[in-house]
Amino acid sequence: MKMLEKRPWLAWLLFFATVVVVFLIGMLASSIVERRAEASFVNVPKNQISDFESRNEVWGETYPREFQSYYETEDTTFASKYNGSAMIDMLDVDPRLVVLWAGYGFAKDYNQGRGHYYAVTDVVNTLRTGAPKNANDGPMPSTCWTCKSPDVPRVMHEDGIAEFYKGKWARLGSQIINPIGCADCHDPKTMNLTITRPALIEAFERQGKDITKASHQEMRSLVCAQCHVEYYFNKKTVEGANYLTFPWDKGMSVEAMEEYYDEMEFSDWTHKLSKAPMLKAQHPGYEVYLTGIHADRGVSCADCHMPYKSEGGQKFTDHKIQSPLNNVANSCQVCHRQETANLIANVYDRQDKIIENRDKLEELIVRAHVEAKKAWDLGAVESQMKDILMGIRHAQWRWDYAAASHGGSFHSPVETSRVIGTGLDIAQETRIKLARLLAELGHNEEVPYPDITTKAKAQKFIGLDMDKLDSDKAEFKKDVVPEWIKEAQAREKS
C-alpha cells in the first residue's frame, strides 16, 4: 500500500491491466459459448435421412459444411506438372496410347478424370460408352455405372446385385443420375463410414477377412477402395451378368493378379495389331498405396486427399476430394515441416524419374506390337507366337498397372519403379524373341517405327475410323448432359 501511495500511477496501471484481462476473458467465454451454440445447432438433424437416399442435397441440409466442400469438386482450375483436375485428352498428349489400346475402347477416347462432381456427366460423354442419345443406346454393360453414383446402392437394393450387373449400360441411365456423394460412403442413420459396393466385401470374404472389423482409420481408405482398385467383369459368376470382381484371391501384387488372370485365361480384349490377349489395368490405386510408406505409417487416403479443417468452431473432413498438392498446408504439412515449394519439388522429382522409365516401356511395347504384326504378316503361326504374345501381355500389364494407379509414382515410388523395371525386362526379352522369329521368317531388317506423333495419325495407323465417331462426339460435348438425364434429375429432385 505504501508503494501505491508513493506511486499512484502504479494503481492506475493495475486497474487498467485488470480491465483488459477481464475483457479478454469475457471475449473468450463469449466465443466458447457461441461456438458451442453453433456446434449444437449444426449437429441437430434438420431432416431424417432415409435408407438409400442418393440426393446429396438432402444430406447437405443436415451437413452443410461437408456438402458445400464436396461440391467444390466442380472446380477444374488446379493443374500440377502431371495432370490435375481439368479435363485433358490423354490420347492427344500421348498418342502412343492409341497403339497400346488398339482394338479397345480407350483407343477412341480417354480423358484425364475430373472431380467426383462430374462422375455421371463424364461417363455419359465418353465415346467408350457410346455417347448415347437415349436410354436404349450404348454398347457397354450396366456394370460400368457401379462407381459413378450413390444411386447404385439403391438400384442394387431394389433389383438385386446380380440383376444390376445384367444388360447394357444405358438401360439404367434414367436411374443413375446423382454424382458420387454422401450415400456412397456413409450410413444415413449414424454417419459412420460404410461399404456400399459388394465387390469389396466379396473380395475380403474370399481372402478370409471380415471387413466389418476394420478400424475407423482403415475405413478412411477402404471407402475409397470400393472404386479405386483393379477389377474385371466376371461372366462366369452369374449367367448373363458382367459381375464386378476384384482379382485379389492370390494376393494384391501385380504378379499375384497377373497369375490370377492367367490361370483363368481371362483377357479384356485381343489386340488389333499383335493379336495378344490383353489385360487392361483399371485404377489399382488402393493396391499400390498399400505398398507405400504412408500406408505403412497408418496414413489413410482421406488424411491427404480429404484432410480435416476447422470452420466456425467445427472440425470436419474437407470433402473437396483433390490432389494434396492443391492443399499442402492441410495435407502434407500436418506431418512434414518442409516448405511448400520443397514438398512439391520432392513429388515432381519422384514423378519425373518414374515417368521417364514408364515412357521408355511404352515405346518398347509399341514396337513389340508392331513387330508382332509383321511376324503374322510374314506367316507366323500360333505355336511360334504363343510365348511372344504372353510377353507382350505381361509387359503391357505392368506398364498399365503403373500408369493407371493414379498417383502411384508418389504413393509408392519404390514399388512402382520395380513394376516398371520388370516390365522393361519382359519387353526387351520379348523383342529379342521377335527378332529371332522375324529372322526365321526371312526378315532381317528393323521393323520401322510408325509415325504416331499425333492422335489422328495413331488412330489412322491402327485402322480406327474416327469420322463417324467424331460426328457422334460433337453432339455430346464434354459438359453437356443429355436430355434423358436432365429429365430424370428433375423428377428425382421434385
C-alpha positions in Angstrom: 0.0 0.0 0.0 2.8 2.4 0.8 4.3 1.7 -2.6 0.9 2.6 -4.2 0.7 5.7 -2.1 4.2 6.7 -3.3 3.5 5.7 -6.9 -0.2 6.5 -7.7 0.3 5.7 -11.4 1.0 2.1 -10.4 -2.5 1.7 -9.1 -3.9 3.0 -12.3 -1.7 0.6 -14.3 -3.0 -2.4 -12.2 -6.6 -1.2 -12.7 -6.3 -1.0 -16.5 -4.5 -4.3 -16.7 -7.3 -5.9 -14.7 -9.9 -4.4 -17.0 -8.0 -5.7 -20.1 -7.7 -9.2 -18.6 -11.4 -9.3 -17.6 -12.3 -8.1 -21.1 -10.2 -10.8 -22.8 -11.6 -13.5 -20.5 -15.1 -12.3 -21.3 -14.4 -12.4 -25.0 -13.0 -15.9 -24.7 -16.0 -17.1 -22.8 -18.4 -15.5 -25.3 -16.6 -17.1 -28.1 -16.7 -20.5 -26.4 -20.4 -20.2 -25.8 -21.1 -19.0 -29.3 -19.1 -21.9 -30.8 -20.8 -24.4 -28.6 -24.2 -23.0 -29.6 -23.3 -23.1 -33.2 -22.0 -26.7 -32.9 -25.2 -27.7 -31.1 -27.3 -26.1 -33.9 -25.3 -27.7 -36.7 -25.5 -31.2 -35.3 -29.2 -31.2 -34.8 -30.6 -33.0 -37.9 -32.9 -30.9 -40.0 -34.4 -33.9 -41.6 -34.5 -37.7 -41.3 -32.2 -39.2 -44.0 -33.9 -42.3 -45.3 -32.1 -45.5 -46.3 -30.6 -45.4 -49.8 -31.2 -41.6 -50.0 -29.0 -40.7 -53.0 -29.6 -37.0 -53.3 -26.6 -35.2 -52.0 -28.7 -32.0 -51.5 -30.9 -33.8 -48.9 -27.8 -34.8 -46.9 -26.5 -31.3 -47.3 -29.4 -29.9 -45.3 -28.0 -31.5 -42.2 -24.3 -31.5 -43.0 -23.9 -28.2 -44.9 -20.1 -27.8 -44.5 -19.4 -31.3 -45.9 -21.9 -30.8 -48.6 -20.5 -27.4 -49.7 -16.9 -28.6 -49.6 -17.9 -31.6 -51.7 -19.4 -29.5 -54.4 -16.2 -27.7 -54.7 -15.0 -30.7 -56.7 -16.7 -28.9 -59.5 -13.6 -26.7 -59.7 -11.3 -27.7 -62.5 -8.7 -25.0 -62.3 -6.0 -26.8 -60.5 -3.1 -28.1 -62.6 0.1 -29.8 -61.5 3.1 -30.8 -63.6 1.3 -34.0 -64.4 -2.4 -33.6 -65.0 -4.7 -32.0 -62.3 -8.4 -31.5 -62.1 -9.1 -30.2 -65.7 -10.2 -32.5 -68.5 -7.2 -33.4 -70.6 -7.3 -35.5 -73.8 -4.7 -38.1 -72.9 -4.6 -39.6 -76.4 -3.7 -36.1 -77.7 -1.0 -35.7 -75.0 0.5 -39.2 -75.6 -0.6 -40.8 -79.0 1.3 -44.0 -78.2 -1.6 -44.9 -76.0 -3.8 -45.3 -79.1 -1.5 -48.1 -80.3 -1.2 -49.8 -76.9 -5.0 -50.0 -76.8 -5.7 -50.8 -80.4 -9.0 -52.7 -80.7 -10.2 -51.5 -77.3 -12.5 -48.6 -76.4 -9.7 -46.5 -74.8 -8.1 -46.0 -78.3 -11.2 -44.0 -79.2 -11.4 -41.7 -76.2 -9.5 -41.4 -73.0 -9.6 -38.2 -70.9 -7.9 -37.3 -67.6 -10.6 -37.6 -64.9 -12.1 -34.6 -63.3 -13.6 -34.2 -59.8 -16.4 -36.5 -58.4 -18.9 -33.8 -59.3 -18.6 -34.8 -62.9 -18.8 -38.6 -62.4 -22.1 -39.0 -64.2 -21.6 -36.3 -66.9 -18.1 -37.6 -67.9 -19.1 -41.3 -68.2 -22.1 -40.3 -70.3 -20.0 -38.1 -72.6 -17.2 -40.5 -73.4 -17.1 -42.4 -76.6 -16.3 -45.6 -74.7 -19.9 -45.8 -73.6 -21.1 -44.8 -77.0 -22.3 -41.3 -76.1 -25.9 -42.5 -76.2 -28.7 -40.2 -77.3 -31.3 -42.0 -75.2 -31.6 -44.8 -72.7 -31.8 -47.5 -75.3 -28.4 -46.9 -76.8 -24.9 -47.7 -75.6 -22.7 -50.8 -76.0 -21.1 -51.1 -72.6 -22.5 -53.3 -69.7 -24.6 -51.7 -66.9 -21.7 -52.7 -64.5 -19.9 -49.6 -65.8 -22.2 -47.5 -63.6 -21.1 -49.2 -60.4 -18.7 -46.4 -59.1 -20.4 -43.4 -60.6 -23.3 -42.6 -58.3 -25.0 -43.1 -54.9 -28.0 -44.2 -56.9 -26.2 -47.5 -57.5 -26.7 -49.0 -54.0 -30.4 -48.0 -54.2 -30.8 -49.8 -57.5 -28.9 -52.8 -56.3 -31.2 -53.0 -53.3 -34.3 -52.7 -55.4 -33.3 -55.0 -58.3 -30.6 -57.3 -56.7 -26.9 -57.2 -57.2 -26.7 -59.8 -60.0 -29.6 -58.1 -61.8 -27.8 -54.8 -61.6 -24.8 -56.3 -63.4 -27.0 -57.6 -66.3 -27.8 -55.8 -69.5 -26.4 -52.7 -71.2 -25.1 -49.6 -69.7 -27.7 -47.2 -71.0 -30.7 -49.2 -69.6 -30.0 -47.6 -66.1 -29.3 -44.1 -67.5 -32.6 -42.7 -66.2 -32.0 -44.0 -62.7 -28.3 -43.3 -62.2 -28.3 -39.5 -62.1 -26.7 -38.2 -58.9 -22.9 -37.8 -59.0 -20.7 -39.5 -56.4 -21.6 -38.3 -53.0 -22.7 -38.9 -49.4 -24.5 -42.2 -49.6 -21.5 -43.8 -51.3 -19.6 -43.8 -48.1 -21.8 -43.0 -45.1 -24.6 -44.8 -43.2 -27.6 -42.4 -43.2 -28.5 -43.1 -39.6 -25.1 -43.0 -37.9 -23.0 -41.2 -40.5 -20.4 -43.9 -39.8 -18.2 -44.8 -42.8 -19.7 -47.9 -44.5 -19.0 -50.1 -47.6 -21.8 -49.8 -50.1 -20.3 -51.8 -53.0 -20.5 -55.6 -52.7 -17.3 -56.3 -54.8 -15.0 -55.1 -52.0 -16.9 -57.1 -49.3 -16.8 -60.2 -51.5 -13.1 -59.8 -52.2 -12.4 -59.6 -48.5 -14.6 -62.7 -47.8 -12.7 -64.7 -50.5 -9.5 -63.8 -48.7 -10.9 -64.9 -45.3 -11.2 -61.4 -44.0 -14.1 -59.7 -42.2 -14.3 -56.1 -43.5 -16.7 -55.2 -40.6 -13.7 -55.5 -38.2 -11.8 -52.7 -40.0 -10.9 -49.7 -37.8 -12.2 -46.2 -38.4 -8.8 -45.2 -39.8 -8.8 -48.2 -42.1 -12.3 -47.3 -43.3 -11.0 -43.9 -44.3 -9.1 -45.8 -47.0 -11.5 -48.7 -47.6 -14.4 -46.4 -48.7 -12.0 -45.2 -51.4 -11.0 -48.8 -52.2 -14.6 -49.6 -53.3 -13.7 -48.0 -56.6 -10.0 -47.0 -56.8 -8.9 -50.6 -57.4 -8.2 -53.1 -60.1 -11.3 -55.0 -61.2 -12.8 -57.1 -64.0 -16.2 -58.3 -65.2 -16.6 -62.0 -64.5 -19.1 -63.6 -66.8 -19.0 -66.9 -65.0 -20.2 -65.9 -61.6 -23.9 -65.4 -62.6 -25.2 -66.3 -66.0 -25.9 -63.2 -68.1 -24.2 -60.8 -65.7 -20.9 -58.9 -66.0 -20.2 -59.5 -62.3 -17.8 -56.9 -60.9 -14.9 -58.8 -59.2 -11.6 -57.8 -57.7 -8.8 -60.2 -58.6 -7.3 -60.5 -55.2 -7.7 -64.2 -54.5 -3.9 -64.9 -54.9 -2.8 -61.6 -53.5 -2.8 -57.9 -54.4 0.6 -57.5 -56.1 1.0 -57.0 -59.8 2.3 -60.6 -60.1 -0.4 -62.2 -58.0 -3.2 -60.6 -60.0 -1.4 -61.5 -63.3 -1.3 -65.1 -62.1 -5.0 -65.0 -61.2 -5.9 -63.7 -64.7 -3.5 -66.1 -66.5 -4.9 -69.2 -64.7 -8.5 -68.4 -65.7 -7.3 -67.4 -69.2 -9.0 -64.0 -68.9 -8.4 -61.1 -71.2 -10.1 -57.8 -71.6 -9.6 -57.8 -75.4 -7.5 -59.1 -78.2 -5.0 -56.5 -79.5 -5.8 -55.5 -83.1 -2.2 -55.5 -84.3 -0.3 -58.1 -82.3 -3.3 -60.4 -81.5 -2.1 -60.6 -78.0 -4.7 -61.4 -75.3 -4.5 -58.2 -73.3 -5.2 -57.0 -69.8 -6.5 -53.5 -69.1 -5.5 -52.3 -65.7 -8.3 -50.1 -64.3 -7.0 -48.0 -61.5 -5.2 -50.0 -58.8 -4.7 -47.0 -56.5 -5.5 -48.9 -53.3 -3.3 -51.8 -54.1 -0.3 -49.6 -54.9 -1.0 -47.3 -51.8 -0.7 -50.4 -49.5 2.9 -50.9 -50.6 3.9 -47.3 -49.8 5.4 -45.6 -46.8 2.2 -43.7 -46.0 0.1 -46.9 -45.6 2.9 -48.4 -43.5 2.7 -45.4 -41.2 -1.0 -45.7 -40.9 -1.8 -42.7 -43.1 -5.2 -43.1 -44.8 -6.3 -41.8 -48.2 -8.6 -39.3 -46.5 -5.7 -37.9 -44.4 -4.1 -36.5 -47.6 -7.0 -36.1 -50.1 -9.7 -35.1 -47.6 -7.9 -33.6 -44.6 -9.6 -32.2 -41.5 -10.3 -28.5 -41.4 -12.0 -26.1 -38.9 -14.6 -23.6 -39.6 -17.0 -21.8 -37.2 -15.8 -23.8 -34.3 -16.4 -27.0 -36.1 -13.8 -29.6 -37.1 -14.8 -31.6 -40.1 -13.5 -33.6 -43.0 -13.0 -31.4 -46.1 -14.9 -33.2 -48.8 -13.3 -31.3 -51.6 -11.5 -34.5 -52.7 -8.5 -33.3 -54.6 -4.7 -33.6 -55.1 -2.8 -32.8 -51.8 -0.6 -30.6 -54.0 -3.5 -28.1 -54.1 -3.9 -28.2 -50.3 -0.3 -28.7 -49.0 -0.9 -26.8 -45.7 -3.7 -29.1 -44.5 -2.4 -32.3 -46.1 1.4 -32.6 -46.3 2.4 -30.0 -43.7 0.4 -31.5 -40.9 3.2 -34.1 -40.7 6.0 -32.6 -42.8 7.6 -29.3 -41.8 9.3 -28.5 -45.0 8.4 -25.5 -47.1 5.6 -25.9 -49.7 7.9 -25.5 -52.7 10.3 -28.1 -51.3 7.5 -30.7 -50.8 6.1 -30.2 -54.2 9.6 -30.4 -55.8 10.0 -33.7 -54.0 6.8 -35.1 -55.5 7.8 -33.9 -59.0 11.2 -35.4 -58.7 9.7 -38.9 -58.0 7.2 -38.5 -60.8 9.9 -37.3 -63.3 12.1 -40.3 -62.7 9.4 -42.9 -62.8 7.6 -41.4 -65.8 10.9 -41.4 -67.7 11.2 -45.1 -67.4 7.5 -45.6 -67.9 7.7 -43.8 -71.2 10.6 -46.0 -72.3 8.5 -49.1 -71.5 5.6 -47.6 -73.6 7.9 -47.2 -76.6 9.2 -50.8 -76.3 5.7 -52.2 -76.1 4.5 -50.2 -79.1 7.5 -51.7 -81.0 6.6 -55.2 -79.9 3.0 -54.8 -81.1 4.2 -53.5 -84.5 6.9 -56.3 -84.8 4.4 -59.0 -83.8 2.0 -57.8 -86.6 4.9 -58.0 -89.0 5.5 -61.6 -87.9 1.9 -62.5 -88.5 2.0 -60.8 -91.9 5.1 -62.9 -92.8 3.2 -66.1 -92.0 4.0 -66.8 -88.3 1.8 -69.5 -86.7 0.3 -69.6 -83.2 2.8 -72.0 -81.8 5.6 -69.6 -82.8 3.8 -66.6 -81.4 2.4 -68.0 -78.1 5.3 -67.0 -75.8 5.8 -63.7 -77.6 2.1 -62.8 -77.1 2.3 -63.7 -73.5 5.4 -61.5 -73.1 3.5 -58.5 -74.7 0.6 -59.2 -72.4 2.7 -59.2 -69.2 4.8 -56.2 -70.2 1.8 -54.0 -71.0 0.0 -55.2 -67.9 2.9 -53.8 -65.8 3.0 -50.6 -67.8 -0.7 -50.1 -67.4 -0.6 -51.1 -63.7 1.9 -48.3 -63.1 0.1 -45.8 -65.4 -3.4 -46.4 -64.2 -2.7 -46.4 -60.5 -3.3 -42.6 -60.4 -0.5 -41.2 -58.2 1.4 -44.5 -57.9 4.7 -42.7 -58.5 4.1 -40.8 -55.3 2.0 -43.3 -53.3 4.7 -46.0 -53.7 7.6 -44.9 -55.8 9.8 -47.9 -54.9 7.1 -50.5 -55.9 6.0 -48.6 -59.0 9.7 -48.4 -60.1 10.0 -52.1 -59.5 6.9 -52.9 -61.6 8.1 -50.8 -64.5 11.6 -52.3 -64.2 10.2 -55.9 -64.5 8.1 -54.6 -67.4 11.2 -53.3 -69.2 12.9 -56.7 -68.8 9.9 -58.6 -70.2 9.5 -56.2 -73.1 13.2 -56.5 -74.1 13.2 -60.3 -73.8 10.0 -60.4 -75.9 11.5 -58.3 -78.6 14.6 -60.5 -78.7 12.3 -63.5 -79.4 10.5 -61.5 -82.0 13.8 -60.6 -83.7 14.8 -64.2 -83.9 11.4 -65.2 -85.3 11.4 -62.5 -87.9 14.8 -63.7 -89.0 13.5 -67.2 -89.3 10.7 -65.8 -91.5 13.2 -64.1 -93.7 13.1 -60.6 -92.3 16.5 -59.4 -91.1 15.8 -55.7 -91.0 14.5 -53.4 -88.3 10.7 -53.0 -88.5 10.0 -49.3 -89.0 8.6 -47.4 -86.0 5.2 -45.9 -87.1 4.6 -42.2 -87.4 2.2 -41.8 -84.5 3.2 -38.3 -83.5 -0.4 -37.2 -83.2 -3.6 -38.8 -82.0 -5.1 -38.7 -85.5 -2.1 -40.3 -87.1 -2.0 -43.1 -84.4 -5.8 -43.8 -84.9 -5.3 -43.9 -88.6 -2.3 -46.3 -88.2 -4.4 -48.8 -86.2 -7.3 -48.5 -88.7 -9.7 -46.7 -86.5 -12.2 -44.7 -88.5 -12.9 -41.6 -86.3 -15.0 -39.7 -88.8 -18.3 -41.1 -87.6 -17.2 -41.2 -84.0 -16.2 -37.6 -84.1 -19.6 -36.7 -85.5 -21.3 -38.5 -82.7 -18.9 -36.9 -80.2 -19.8 -33.4 -81.4 -23.4 -34.0 -80.3 -22.2 -34.7 -76.8 -19.7 -32.0 -75.8 -17.9 -32.6 -72.6 -20.1 -30.6 -70.2 -23.4 -31.4 -71.8 -25.8 -33.7 -70.0 -28.3 -35.5 -72.4 -32.0 -34.6 -72.0 -32.9 -38.0 -70.7 -30.6 -37.5 -67.7 -31.8 -33.9 -67.2 -35.4 -35.1 -67.1 -34.6 -37.9 -64.6 -32.7 -35.4 -62.4 -35.7 -33.1 -62.4 -38.0 -35.9 -61.4 -35.7 -37.1 -58.6 -35.3 -33.6 -57.1 -39.1 -33.0 -57.2 
